[in-house]
Amino acid sequence: MRFEDLLAEVADEPVFETGLLLAGNRDPDDVRRQLSRWVKAGRLHQLRRGLYALAPPFAKVRPHPFVVANRIQPGSYVSLQAALSHFGLIPEYVPVVTSVGRGRPQRLETPLGVFDFRHLQEDLVSHYRWIEVDRRRCAYVAAPEKALLDLVYLEPGADRPEYLRELRLQNVEILDAGELERIARDLGKPKLERAARRLAALIETELTAYEAL
């Protein structure tokens, strides 16, 4: 397999798996050897075993980190501070893409970014959406309300009023306080229900202050 053949097949793909290249009569061992050589030569980035992305100058566009995160750990979705920043709910720039799901916890530092994966038990993996994040590319991302609740669930003491105020939530008009409390009740965790009530009060306070301007 020539590098020109690879470019013809994956030039429009943000990331690709080895299986994409094994169609037809190609020798799997030969394909894997070639991929290893191209990684060593700096033509490809290896993101995990069997998952690659073209390196500059061969990549047409830099893959969106949320798309990369979804592909690194299938079944996960972007949440916590990464999702909150994406929706404009917190003022800080978030350099690490944090995802949650049923998979094992892991942290990967790659040429395309730093990716942190947190484990959630089965019954808490819910309320995420398939949304467009960049140039018709889509990724699974938590609903804004669920991103808040995932953060509360995974961070010790995150249901405390002090912690919630320190988030400095902004653009709260995109949040549905009723939906936040409904999700918390459905998940059946007292910590989440306490936090949802406190967050709903914070949201109401922020909206009232905005309307008074």
C-alpha positions in Angstrom: 0.0 0.0 0.0 1.4 3.4 -1.0 0.9 6.6 1.0 -0.8 8.1 -2.0 -3.4 5.3 -1.8 -4.0 6.1 1.8 -4.5 9.8 1.1 -7.0 8.9 -1.6 -9.0 6.8 0.9 -8.9 8.9 4.1 -8.3 12.5 3.0 -11.8 13.6 4.1 -11.8 11.5 7.3 -11.0 13.3 10.6 -9.8 10.0 12.0 -9.8 6.5 10.7 -9.4 2.9 11.9 -7.2 0.2 10.5 -10.3 -1.7 9.4 -11.1 0.9 6.8 -8.0 0.0 4.9 -8.4 -3.8 5.0 -11.1 -4.1 2.2 -10.3 -6.2 -0.8 -7.2 -8.3 -1.1 -4.8 -6.3 1.1 -2.6 -8.1 3.5 -3.5 -7.0 7.1 0.1 -7.5 8.3 1.4 -5.4 5.4 -1.1 -2.6 6.1 -0.2 -2.5 9.8 3.5 -2.4 9.0 3.0 0.5 6.7 0.9 2.4 9.2 3.7 1.9 11.8 6.3 3.3 9.4 4.2 6.3 8.6 3.6 7.0 12.3 7.4 6.9 12.8 7.9 9.1 9.8 5.5 11.7 11.2 3.0 11.3 8.4 0.3 9.9 10.8 -0.7 10.4 14.4 -1.7 7.2 16.3 -4.4 8.1 18.8 -4.8 4.6 20.2 -4.3 1.1 18.9 -6.0 0.9 15.5 -7.0 4.6 15.4 -5.1 7.2 13.3 -5.3 10.7 11.9 -3.3 12.3 9.1 -0.6 14.7 10.3 0.1 18.1 8.8 0.6 18.9 6.0 -1.4 15.9 4.8 -4.5 16.6 6.9 -7.0 19.0 5.1 -8.4 20.1 8.5 -7.6 19.6 12.1 -10.2 17.2 13.5 -12.6 18.7 16.1 -11.5 17.3 19.5 -15.1 16.2 20.4 -15.1 14.0 17.3 -11.7 12.6 18.2 -12.9 11.9 21.8 -15.9 10.0 20.6 -13.7 7.8 18.4 -11.0 7.2 20.9 -13.6 5.6 23.3 -16.7 4.5 21.5 -19.9 4.7 23.7 -18.6 7.8 25.6 -19.9 11.4 25.3 -18.3 14.7 26.0 -19.4 16.2 29.3 -18.3 18.1 32.4 -16.3 21.3 31.9 -15.6 20.6 28.2 -19.4 20.5 27.4 -20.1 23.5 29.7 -17.5 25.6 27.9 -18.8 24.5 24.5 -22.2 25.8 25.4 -20.8 29.0 26.9 -22.0 28.2 30.4 -18.6 28.8 32.1 -16.1 31.6 31.3 -13.0 29.5 31.4 -11.1 28.0 28.4 -11.0 24.3 28.9 -7.9 22.7 27.4 -8.8 19.1 28.3 -11.7 17.3 26.6 -13.5 15.3 29.3 -15.9 12.5 28.4 -17.9 10.1 30.4 -19.2 6.6 29.7 -19.2 3.0 30.6 -15.6 2.4 29.7 -12.5 2.4 31.9 -11.0 5.7 33.1 -8.0 6.8 31.1 -6.2 10.0 30.2 -4.5 10.3 26.8 -2.1 13.1 25.6 -2.1 13.1 21.8 -0.9 15.5 19.1 -4.6 16.4 18.7 -5.2 17.2 22.3 -5.5 15.9 25.8 -8.5 13.5 26.4 -9.8 12.5 29.8 -12.3 9.7 30.2 -14.3 9.2 33.4 -16.4 6.1 34.2 -20.1 6.4 34.9 -22.2 3.5 36.0 -24.7 2.2 33.5 -27.8 3.9 34.8 -26.2 7.3 34.7 -25.2 7.2 31.0 -28.0 9.2 29.5 -29.3 12.6 28.3 -26.6 13.2 25.6 -27.1 14.4 22.0 -25.7 14.0 18.6 -24.9 17.6 17.6 -22.9 19.3 14.9 -19.7 20.7 16.3 -17.7 21.7 13.3 -18.2 21.8 9.5 -20.9 19.2 9.4 -19.0 16.9 11.8 -21.1 15.6 14.7 -20.3 14.2 18.1 -22.1 12.9 21.2 -22.2 15.7 23.8 -24.1 15.9 27.1 -27.2 18.1 27.2 -26.2 21.2 29.2 -28.2 20.2 32.2 -26.7 16.7 32.2 -23.1 18.1 31.8 -23.7 20.0 35.1 -25.1 16.9 36.8 -22.2 14.7 35.6 -19.8 17.3 37.1 -21.7 17.2 40.4 -21.7 13.4 40.5 -18.0 12.9 39.8 -16.5 15.8 41.8 -16.4 15.4 45.6 -18.4 18.1 47.3 -19.7 19.5 44.1 -23.2 19.8 45.4 -22.1 22.4 48.0 -23.5 25.9 47.4 -20.0 27.3 47.5 -18.8 25.0 44.7 -21.8 25.7 42.5 -21.4 29.5 42.9 -17.7 29.2 42.0 -18.7 27.7 38.6 -19.7 31.3 37.7 -22.4 30.1 35.4 -23.3 32.5 32.5 -25.7 32.4 29.6 -28.1 30.5 32.0 -31.0 31.3 29.7 -30.1 28.1 27.7 -30.6 26.0 30.8 -34.0 24.5 31.7 -34.2 24.5 35.5 -37.3 22.2 35.4 -35.5 19.7 33.2 -32.4 19.8 35.4 -34.5 18.8 38.4 -36.4 16.2 36.4 -33.1 14.5 35.3 -31.8 14.5 38.8 -35.0 12.9 40.1 -34.9 10.3 37.3 -31.3 9.4 38.2 -32.3 8.9 41.8 -29.1 10.2 43.5 -29.7 12.4 46.5 -26.5 14.4 45.8 -27.8 15.2 42.3 -31.2 16.2 43.6 -29.7 18.6 46.2 -27.5 20.1 43.5 -30.3 20.5 41.1 -32.4 22.4 43.6 -29.5 24.7 44.3 -28.7 25.2 40.7 -32.3 25.9 39.9 -32.2 28.7 42.5 -29.0 30.1 41.1 -30.4 30.1 37.6 -33.6 31.9 38.7 -31.4 34.5 40.5 -29.3 35.1 37.4 -32.3 35.4 35.2 -34.1 37.8 37.5 -31.0 40.0 37.7 -30.6 40.0 33.9 -34.3 40.9 33.4 -33.9 43.8 35.9 -31.2 45.4 33.8 
